[in-house]
Amino acid sequence: MTTPPIATPAPVQCPMENTSSFTIVQGDPVSFPGTIPSGNISEMRVWLFGSNSTSVATVPVQQYSPFLFRLAENQTSAMINGTYRILFEFPSPQNTYSLTIASVGTLNDTVLYDHTGSRILDFSDVNDNQISGLHAAAAVEQAIRETGTENVTGITLYVEEPEITIDPIPDHVLGDTVTFGGTTNLDPGETLTVQIYDADFHPCAKCQVISNDSVESCCGSFARPVIVIPGNCGANTWSLDVNTSYHDFQGGEPYLVIVSGRDGLAMNECLFNILAVQKPDPFHYVTISQPVTNPGENALRLSGSASTDFGPQEKFLLQISSGSNATLITVVPVVFDGTGYSWNYTVDLSALSAHGLYEVNITSLNNPEIRNSSTFTV
């Protein structure tokens, strides 16, 4: 039987992704290649319409050569987020334009007239937001096409504000490795800065040396560069793992992570908590099993497993108490049961009150951090 080939998944189709529209982030450079129509053309007009903004410029071109329209980083940084329409108007073969641009009135408003002398657009109407930039661009494009002697082409430009998101950060305990991450519309390869501060205010003296590997709130901060990696449709990603065993983290403290890019144009922050409990060592532990009664012997058997660095030399302090009163305190050794170490102790029920609630605490005599507790009812 022949196994059918696995179908190749279709490429991701991003919205507004084609040759006539582009999505950029403020501060991104823009390059758009085009072709010069045939004829003795030495220049062209470039129109730019957006929210509360209009402009037109005449730029030289080389005959029969492609052109490349560019917007530099400083130009797109000044563009507010929104939709823009850019028109490229090529004059007639005689290098003439049918649309007339004139300054009128005491304020020298820029007004546009078509080839018949009819007024079609006052730039101030766009700048004052009386009509949208897209409607103005459509009126200009139609007027150019109606001349019958000129060519016009255009692109739509979507401009977004730079953005960084931070995924929710769950509570962690000291010793955890925390994974920080999120998405951004900044370009792959750009560098973000991740900083972590102690969110509680702690008065402190002025620092002689600024440290950049600490989460203290006073004497500098933990700071790491992170490279943006590619994602789908501009939703690029970033991530950073931080081991809370280091960098001066403290249990029971709130912390603030700040992620920034493009010299502070994009920034976000999020609070997270390092809980006061110590993370248990998976190789160092002691457990307490459910107590087992033996009615025939009128006894209660306590037991559990253990793992420490001290092997058969390990001993545990076992304490049974009711309320604030210690009923029993004793030392129990560990035993090897063929697969690992365990402990057990049998309590005479006559030493305990019937229907009483008791707490069991067991602690390593060699390493007090290895401990456990439980409750049981007689």
TITIFI-795568 format. One record per residue (C-alpha): residue in three letters; x, y, z. Coordinates in pm, 1 decimal. Layout:
% residues N
+-----+----------+----------+----------+
|   r |        x |        y |        z |
+-----+----------+----------+----------+
| ala |        X |        Y |        Z |
...
+-----+----------+----------+----------+
END
This chain:
% residues 378
+-----+----------+----------+----------+
|   r |        x |        y |        z |
+-----+----------+----------+----------+
| met |      0.0 |      0.0 |      0.0 |
| thr |    140.3 |    337.5 |    -99.9 |
| thr |    135.5 |    606.8 |    165.6 |
| pro |     -4.3 |    932.0 |     25.1 |
| pro |    233.5 |   1227.2 |     48.6 |
| ile |    177.1 |   1474.2 |    329.1 |
| ala |     26.6 |   1793.8 |    195.5 |
| thr |    241.5 |   2104.5 |    230.0 |
| pro |     56.3 |   2364.4 |    437.8 |
| ala |    -39.4 |   2680.3 |    254.3 |
| pro |    170.4 |   2985.4 |    339.8 |
| val |     22.2 |   3222.0 |    593.2 |
| gln |   -170.5 |   3498.8 |    419.3 |
| cys |   -140.7 |   3817.9 |    614.2 |
| pro |   -405.6 |   4089.4 |    588.1 |
| met |   -323.8 |   4387.0 |    363.2 |
| glu |    -17.1 |   4207.4 |    223.7 |
| asn |     23.2 |   4274.1 |   -150.8 |
| thr |    220.0 |   4490.1 |   -391.8 |
| ser |     -8.0 |   4794.1 |   -358.0 |
| ser |    -28.6 |   4820.1 |     21.7 |
| phe |    225.7 |   4806.6 |    298.1 |
| thr |    214.1 |   4803.4 |    676.9 |
| ile |    498.6 |   4969.6 |    862.8 |
| val |    576.1 |   5077.7 |   1217.7 |
| gln |    663.2 |   5436.2 |   1302.2 |
| gly |   1036.6 |   5462.9 |   1252.1 |
| asp |   1053.5 |   5197.9 |    977.6 |
| pro |   1212.1 |   5307.0 |    649.5 |
| val |    996.0 |   5262.0 |    338.9 |
| ser |   1117.5 |   5182.5 |    -12.4 |
| phe |    882.8 |   5146.0 |   -308.2 |
| pro |   1019.4 |   5061.7 |   -657.0 |
| gly |    829.1 |   5173.1 |   -965.9 |
| thr |    857.0 |   5194.7 |  -1342.2 |
| ile |    871.7 |   5515.6 |  -1547.2 |
| pro |    622.5 |   5521.7 |  -1838.5 |
| ser |    766.6 |   5556.5 |  -2187.4 |
| gly |    819.8 |   5907.2 |  -2313.1 |
| asn |   1046.9 |   6202.7 |  -2259.1 |
| ile |    982.7 |   6235.6 |  -1884.5 |
| ser |   1236.0 |   6402.1 |  -1656.3 |
| glu |   1035.0 |   6438.2 |  -1335.6 |
| met |    723.3 |   6325.3 |  -1150.8 |
| arg |    503.8 |   6442.5 |   -866.4 |
| val |    468.0 |   6252.3 |   -542.3 |
| trp |    150.2 |   6319.3 |   -341.4 |
| leu |    112.9 |   6212.2 |     21.2 |
| phe |   -227.9 |   6217.8 |    191.9 |
| gly |   -293.3 |   6112.1 |    548.7 |
| ser |   -481.4 |   6205.7 |    861.6 |
| asn |   -460.6 |   6586.1 |    893.3 |
| ser |   -168.6 |   6594.8 |    648.7 |
| thr |   -104.4 |   6663.3 |    280.6 |
| ser |    208.6 |   6721.3 |     79.2 |
| val |    325.4 |   6721.1 |   -281.4 |
| ala |    677.4 |   6733.8 |   -421.7 |
| thr |    834.8 |   6721.1 |   -766.9 |
| val |   1128.4 |   6482.3 |   -794.0 |
| pro |   1361.9 |   6421.1 |  -1089.7 |
| val |   1363.3 |   6083.5 |  -1265.4 |
| gln |   1576.3 |   5917.8 |  -1530.2 |
| gln |   1406.4 |   5835.8 |  -1859.8 |
| tyr |   1323.4 |   5466.4 |  -1914.2 |
| ser |   1471.0 |   5380.5 |  -1573.7 |
| pro |   1294.5 |   5243.0 |  -1265.4 |
| phe |   1250.6 |   5477.1 |   -973.8 |
| leu |   1275.6 |   5410.0 |   -601.4 |
| phe |   1062.2 |   5609.6 |   -361.6 |
| arg |   1193.6 |   5624.8 |     -4.6 |
| leu |   1075.0 |   5749.9 |    330.8 |
| ala |   1352.9 |   5761.6 |    591.1 |
| glu |   1322.8 |   5656.5 |    956.3 |
| asn |   1291.5 |   6015.3 |   1078.8 |
| gln |   1008.3 |   6080.1 |    830.4 |
| thr |    797.0 |   5778.6 |    930.0 |
| ser |    866.8 |   5847.0 |   1299.6 |
| ala |    679.6 |   6176.5 |   1255.1 |
| met |    378.0 |   6007.8 |   1091.5 |
| ile |     87.9 |   5937.4 |   1327.2 |
| asn |    -69.2 |   5593.5 |   1315.5 |
| gly |   -333.4 |   5558.7 |   1046.7 |
| thr |   -381.5 |   5504.6 |    673.7 |
| tyr |   -192.4 |   5704.3 |    410.1 |
| arg |   -226.6 |   5718.2 |     32.5 |
| ile |     79.0 |   5795.6 |   -180.7 |
| leu |     28.8 |   5888.7 |   -547.7 |
| phe |    294.2 |   5895.3 |   -818.5 |
| glu |    188.3 |   6132.9 |  -1098.3 |
| phe |    377.0 |   6114.4 |  -1428.5 |
| pro |    332.9 |   6417.1 |  -1658.0 |
| ser |    241.2 |   6417.6 |  -2023.6 |
| pro |    511.7 |   6338.8 |  -2283.4 |
| gln |    566.2 |   6716.7 |  -2302.2 |
| asn |    655.0 |   6718.3 |  -1930.4 |
| thr |    346.7 |   6923.1 |  -1839.2 |
| tyr |     89.9 |   6874.2 |  -1565.0 |
| ser |   -277.5 |   6942.6 |  -1608.4 |
| leu |   -344.0 |   6991.3 |  -1237.5 |
| thr |   -252.9 |   7337.8 |  -1113.0 |
| ile |   -125.8 |   7396.4 |   -759.7 |
| ala |   -178.0 |   7752.0 |   -637.5 |
| ser |   -146.0 |   7951.0 |   -317.1 |
| val |   -451.7 |   8167.8 |   -247.7 |
| gly |   -577.1 |   8399.9 |     22.9 |
| thr |   -393.9 |   8589.6 |    290.5 |
| leu |   -296.7 |   8262.7 |    459.1 |
| asn |   -153.3 |   8126.9 |    133.4 |
| asp |   -372.9 |   7819.0 |    141.7 |
| thr |   -269.8 |   7557.0 |   -113.1 |
| val |   -552.0 |   7491.7 |   -361.1 |
| leu |   -561.8 |   7241.7 |   -646.1 |
| tyr |   -740.0 |   7305.6 |   -980.3 |
| asp |   -811.0 |   7047.6 |  -1251.6 |
| his |   -736.7 |   7084.8 |  -1625.7 |
| thr |  -1062.3 |   7277.0 |  -1677.4 |
| gly |   -976.6 |   7529.4 |  -1406.6 |
| ser |  -1227.8 |   7390.8 |  -1159.2 |
| arg |  -1128.2 |   7390.2 |   -796.5 |
| ile |  -1109.3 |   7030.4 |   -670.5 |
| leu |   -923.6 |   7045.7 |   -341.1 |
| asp |   -816.5 |   7286.1 |    -70.1 |
| phe |   -530.9 |   7132.0 |    126.4 |
| ser |   -645.4 |   7311.9 |    442.2 |
| asp |   -967.0 |   7105.8 |    436.6 |
| val |   -755.2 |   6794.0 |    487.9 |
| asn |   -525.2 |   6957.0 |    740.5 |
| asp |   -829.2 |   7072.4 |    939.0 |
| asn |   -981.0 |   6725.0 |    914.9 |
| gln |  -1288.0 |   6848.6 |    724.5 |
| ile |  -1229.9 |   6573.5 |    469.4 |
| ser |  -1019.7 |   6260.7 |    504.7 |
| gly |   -684.4 |   6218.3 |    338.8 |
| leu |   -811.4 |   5910.5 |    155.0 |
| his |  -1103.7 |   6104.7 |      3.4 |
| ala |   -864.7 |   6380.6 |   -102.0 |
| ala |   -630.5 |   6125.3 |   -262.1 |
| ala |   -920.3 |   5967.9 |   -452.3 |
| ala |  -1027.9 |   6310.5 |   -585.4 |
| val |   -674.2 |   6390.0 |   -702.8 |
| glu |   -628.4 |   6047.4 |   -860.5 |
| gln |   -957.2 |   6078.4 |  -1051.1 |
| ala |   -870.1 |   6429.5 |  -1171.7 |
| ile |   -533.2 |   6307.2 |  -1304.1 |
| arg |   -689.6 |   6015.5 |  -1489.1 |
| glu |   -951.9 |   6242.3 |  -1647.9 |
| thr |   -680.1 |   6439.0 |  -1827.8 |
| gly |   -614.0 |   6143.4 |  -2056.1 |
| thr |   -251.9 |   6255.0 |  -2102.8 |
| glu |    -97.2 |   6161.6 |  -1767.9 |
| asn |    -34.1 |   5844.3 |  -1573.3 |
| val |    -86.6 |   5788.5 |  -1202.2 |
| thr |    -25.7 |   5497.2 |   -971.2 |
| gly |    -43.9 |   5471.5 |   -597.4 |
| ile |     18.0 |   5269.4 |   -285.9 |
| thr |   -163.3 |   5254.2 |     46.4 |
| leu |     53.0 |   5279.5 |    355.8 |
| tyr |    -68.5 |   5163.4 |    697.4 |
| val |    134.3 |   5315.2 |    979.7 |
| glu |    125.2 |   5157.3 |   1325.4 |
| glu |    263.8 |   5271.9 |   1656.8 |
| pro |    551.3 |   5054.9 |   1785.1 |
| glu |    414.1 |   4800.2 |   2028.6 |
| ile |    547.5 |   4545.1 |   2275.2 |
| thr |    326.8 |   4300.8 |   2464.9 |
| ile |    420.2 |   4097.3 |   2773.2 |
| asp |    261.6 |   3759.5 |   2834.6 |
| pro |     97.4 |   3715.3 |   3178.1 |
| ile |    352.3 |   3609.8 |   3440.3 |
| pro |    226.5 |   3362.8 |   3704.8 |
| asp |    352.2 |   3367.3 |   4063.1 |
| his |    683.8 |   3190.5 |   4116.7 |
| val |    885.1 |   3077.6 |   4415.1 |
| leu |   1248.4 |   3159.4 |   4477.9 |
| gly |   1466.6 |   2933.7 |   4266.8 |
| asp |   1227.4 |   2913.9 |   3971.6 |
| thr |   1341.2 |   3006.5 |   3625.0 |
| val |   1091.8 |   3266.2 |   3500.9 |
| thr |   1025.2 |   3285.1 |   3127.6 |
| phe |    939.9 |   3636.9 |   3015.1 |
| gly |    802.4 |   3675.3 |   2663.7 |
| gly |    554.5 |   3841.7 |   2435.2 |
| thr |    503.5 |   3984.3 |   2089.1 |
| thr |    605.8 |   4302.6 |   1913.1 |
| asn |    551.7 |   4466.6 |   1576.2 |
| leu |    914.0 |   4581.1 |   1571.6 |
| asp |   1128.5 |   4421.5 |   1304.9 |
| pro |   1311.9 |   4089.7 |   1349.5 |
| gly |   1671.0 |   4151.7 |   1451.7 |
| glu |   1592.1 |   4466.5 |   1649.7 |
| thr |   1712.1 |   4477.7 |   2009.4 |
| leu |   1479.0 |   4515.5 |   2306.5 |
| thr |   1594.6 |   4589.7 |   2660.0 |
| val |   1445.6 |   4387.6 |   2945.6 |
| gln |   1485.4 |   4541.5 |   3291.6 |
| ile |   1369.2 |   4405.2 |   3627.4 |
| tyr |   1324.0 |   4613.5 |   3941.4 |
| asp |   1214.5 |   4542.8 |   4295.0 |
| ala |    865.4 |   4695.4 |   4292.5 |
| asp |    877.1 |   4782.3 |   4664.0 |
| phe |   1044.9 |   5108.7 |   4757.0 |
| his |   1348.0 |   5056.4 |   4979.2 |
| pro |   1539.3 |   5367.4 |   5094.6 |
| cys |   1909.3 |   5320.5 |   5035.1 |
| ala |   2231.8 |   5517.2 |   5021.4 |
| lys |   2370.1 |   5646.8 |   4695.0 |
| cys |   2558.0 |   5378.4 |   4510.6 |
| gln |   2926.9 |   5417.3 |   4437.3 |
| val |   2900.6 |   5165.7 |   4153.1 |
| ile |   2588.2 |   5121.1 |   3944.1 |
| ser |   2509.6 |   4752.2 |   3905.5 |
| asn |   2319.6 |   4621.0 |   3604.4 |
| asp |   2283.3 |   4265.4 |   3728.5 |
| ser |   2065.9 |   4329.5 |   4031.1 |
| val |   1693.0 |   4358.4 |   4089.6 |
| glu |   1735.5 |   4616.1 |   4364.5 |
| ser |   1518.8 |   4925.5 |   4337.4 |
| cys |   1799.2 |   5166.2 |   4426.1 |
| cys |   2140.2 |   5068.3 |   4298.1 |
| gly |   2070.3 |   4997.2 |   3935.0 |
| ser |   1865.9 |   4721.5 |   3779.1 |
| phe |   1887.0 |   4387.3 |   3606.0 |
| ala |   1911.3 |   4466.2 |   3232.8 |
| arg |   1944.9 |   4231.7 |   2935.8 |
| pro |   1930.8 |   4287.6 |   2556.8 |
| val |   1687.3 |   4061.2 |   2370.6 |
| ile |   1672.5 |   4012.7 |   1993.5 |
| val |   1331.0 |   4014.8 |   1822.2 |
| ile |   1269.6 |   3693.3 |   1629.6 |
| pro |   1039.0 |   3656.9 |   1326.1 |
| gly |    671.4 |   3571.1 |   1366.9 |
| asn |    365.8 |   3561.0 |   1141.5 |
| cys |    218.6 |   3876.0 |    985.9 |
| gly |    434.9 |   4114.6 |   1184.0 |
| ala |    352.9 |   3952.0 |   1520.2 |
| asn |    719.0 |   3893.1 |   1600.0 |
| thr |    822.4 |   3751.4 |   1935.5 |
| trp |   1076.7 |   3797.0 |   2213.3 |
| ser |   1165.9 |   3590.8 |   2519.3 |
| leu |   1410.2 |   3576.2 |   2808.7 |
| asp |   1466.5 |   3317.0 |   3081.8 |
| val |   1579.8 |   3445.6 |   3422.9 |
| asn |   1688.4 |   3220.0 |   3710.4 |
| thr |   1558.1 |   3366.6 |   4036.2 |
| ser |   1826.6 |   3184.7 |   4233.4 |
| tyr |   2054.1 |   3469.7 |   4126.5 |
| his |   2037.4 |   3848.2 |   4069.1 |
| asp |   1941.0 |   3930.7 |   4430.1 |
| phe |   1581.2 |   3810.3 |   4408.1 |
| gln |   1406.2 |   3780.4 |   4744.0 |
| gly |   1105.4 |   3568.1 |   4836.2 |
| gly |    785.0 |   3749.5 |   4925.0 |
| glu |    858.3 |   4046.4 |   4699.4 |
| pro |    672.9 |   4199.5 |   4400.2 |
| tyr |    885.8 |   4277.0 |   4097.2 |
| leu |    842.8 |   4494.6 |   3789.2 |
| val |    964.4 |   4393.5 |   3443.5 |
| ile |    998.4 |   4670.7 |   3182.8 |
| val |   1056.1 |   4596.0 |   2814.1 |
| ser |   1152.0 |   4878.8 |   2578.2 |
| gly |   1268.2 |   4926.8 |   2220.0 |
| arg |   1353.8 |   5192.1 |   1961.9 |
| asp |   1509.4 |   5425.4 |   2217.4 |
| gly |   1194.8 |   5420.0 |   2429.9 |
| leu |    938.3 |   5470.1 |   2151.5 |
| ala |    792.4 |   5130.1 |   2244.9 |
| met |    760.8 |   5028.9 |   2609.5 |
| asn |    552.6 |   4803.5 |   2830.7 |
| glu |    568.6 |   4681.8 |   3189.0 |
| cys |    420.1 |   4408.1 |   3405.7 |
| leu |    422.3 |   4315.2 |   3775.2 |
| phe |    497.2 |   3964.0 |   3899.6 |
| asn |    554.3 |   3801.1 |   4238.0 |
| ile |    825.4 |   3585.4 |   4389.9 |
| leu |    651.4 |   3405.0 |   4676.2 |
| ala |    802.1 |   3373.2 |   5022.5 |
| val |    813.9 |   2993.0 |   5019.6 |
| gln |   1139.7 |   2823.2 |   4925.9 |
| lys |   1126.6 |   2600.4 |   4622.9 |
| pro |   1169.8 |   2239.9 |   4734.5 |
| asp |   1471.6 |   2053.0 |   4605.1 |
| pro |   1338.3 |   1760.7 |   4396.5 |
| phe |   1626.1 |   1541.6 |   4521.7 |
| his |   1604.2 |   1639.9 |   4890.4 |
| tyr |   1272.2 |   1565.7 |   5055.5 |
| val |   1084.2 |   1383.8 |   5323.7 |
| thr |    722.7 |   1269.5 |   5289.8 |
| ile |    452.2 |   1172.7 |   5541.3 |
| ser |    212.1 |    894.5 |   5445.5 |
| gln |   -141.6 |    857.3 |   5576.1 |
| pro |   -120.0 |    711.4 |   5931.5 |
| val |   -229.4 |    347.9 |   5964.5 |
| thr |   -399.7 |    218.6 |   6282.1 |
| asn |   -362.4 |   -133.7 |   6417.8 |
| pro |   -660.9 |   -196.2 |   6647.5 |
| gly |   -514.2 |   -525.8 |   6767.8 |
| glu |   -206.0 |   -352.8 |   6902.1 |
| asn |   -384.5 |    -25.9 |   6991.2 |
| ala |   -115.6 |    159.7 |   6792.4 |
| leu |    -77.0 |    412.0 |   6511.8 |
| arg |    197.5 |    371.2 |   6252.4 |
| leu |    353.1 |    683.9 |   6096.6 |
| ser |    581.2 |    648.1 |   5794.0 |
| gly |    714.2 |    813.3 |   5479.0 |
| ser |    998.3 |    824.1 |   5229.7 |
| ala |   1313.9 |   1034.7 |   5232.2 |
| ser |   1595.1 |   1146.8 |   5007.1 |
| thr |   1897.6 |   1334.8 |   5139.6 |
| asp |   2272.5 |   1348.1 |   5093.8 |
| phe |   2333.0 |   1154.4 |   5417.6 |
| gly |   2201.6 |    808.9 |   5321.9 |
| pro |   2175.8 |    563.6 |   5613.4 |
| gln |   2333.9 |    821.1 |   5846.8 |
| glu |   2028.7 |   1045.4 |   5814.7 |
| lys |   1810.7 |   1099.4 |   6121.2 |
| phe |   1485.9 |   1295.3 |   6155.3 |
| leu |   1333.3 |   1479.8 |   6446.0 |
| leu |    968.5 |   1370.0 |   6472.4 |
| gln |    725.7 |   1585.4 |   6669.9 |
| ile |    357.5 |   1515.7 |   6732.1 |
| ser |    157.3 |   1797.0 |   6887.6 |
| ser |   -197.5 |   1893.8 |   6969.1 |
| gly |   -252.8 |   2269.3 |   6958.5 |
| ser |     47.3 |   2433.4 |   7121.3 |
| asn |    134.1 |   2130.1 |   7335.6 |
| ala |    398.7 |   1882.7 |   7220.7 |
| thr |    268.2 |   1534.3 |   7284.4 |
| leu |    572.4 |   1344.7 |   7158.9 |
| ile |    923.8 |   1433.2 |   7043.4 |
| thr |   1161.8 |   1165.0 |   6922.5 |
| val |   1443.6 |   1096.0 |   6674.6 |
| val |   1382.6 |    837.3 |   6403.7 |
| pro |   1645.3 |    691.3 |   6166.1 |
| val |   1599.1 |    614.1 |   5795.9 |
| val |   1609.8 |    259.7 |   5660.0 |
| phe |   1690.7 |    129.2 |   5313.2 |
| asp |   1396.3 |    -67.8 |   5175.4 |
| gly |   1562.3 |   -201.7 |   4858.7 |
| thr |   1469.9 |     90.1 |   4630.8 |
| gly |   1515.3 |    394.6 |   4851.7 |
| tyr |   1511.7 |    528.5 |   5204.7 |
| ser |   1210.1 |    543.4 |   5431.2 |
| trp |   1123.1 |    607.8 |   5794.3 |
| asn |    855.3 |    480.8 |   6031.2 |
| tyr |    746.5 |    517.8 |   6389.3 |
| thr |    467.5 |    351.9 |   6586.9 |
| val |    276.5 |    552.7 |   6848.2 |
| asp |     80.9 |    393.2 |   7132.3 |
| leu |   -276.2 |    523.5 |   7099.4 |
| ser |   -304.6 |    543.9 |   7475.7 |
| ala |    -71.0 |    843.8 |   7456.0 |
| leu |   -316.9 |   1027.6 |   7234.8 |
| ser |   -662.9 |   1163.4 |   7313.8 |
| ala |   -955.2 |   1011.2 |   7129.3 |
| his |  -1115.5 |   1229.9 |   6858.4 |
| gly |   -824.0 |   1471.9 |   6879.0 |
| leu |   -657.1 |   1662.5 |   6591.6 |
| tyr |   -280.2 |   1620.1 |   6581.6 |
| glu |     -3.5 |   1774.7 |   6374.0 |
| val |    304.2 |   1577.7 |   6264.4 |
| asn |    629.1 |   1762.9 |   6194.0 |
| ile |    941.3 |   1586.8 |   6070.8 |
| thr |   1274.6 |   1762.9 |   6012.4 |
| ser |   1618.5 |   1641.1 |   5905.4 |
| leu |   1878.4 |   1682.6 |   6179.9 |
| asn |   2147.2 |   1729.5 |   5913.2 |
| asn |   1961.3 |   1978.3 |   5691.9 |
| pro |   1669.7 |   2161.5 |   5861.4 |
| glu |   1543.7 |   2280.2 |   5520.0 |
| ile |   1436.4 |   1920.4 |   5451.2 |
| arg |   1111.1 |   1904.1 |   5645.1 |
| asn |    740.5 |   1833.1 |   5613.1 |
| ser |    419.3 |   1848.2 |   5815.7 |
| ser |     75.6 |   1691.4 |   5813.1 |
| thr |   -232.5 |   1654.0 |   6032.3 |
| phe |   -437.6 |   1350.7 |   6136.8 |
| thr |   -734.0 |   1275.8 |   6361.5 |
| val |   -740.8 |    994.2 |   6615.6 |
+-----+----------+----------+----------+
END
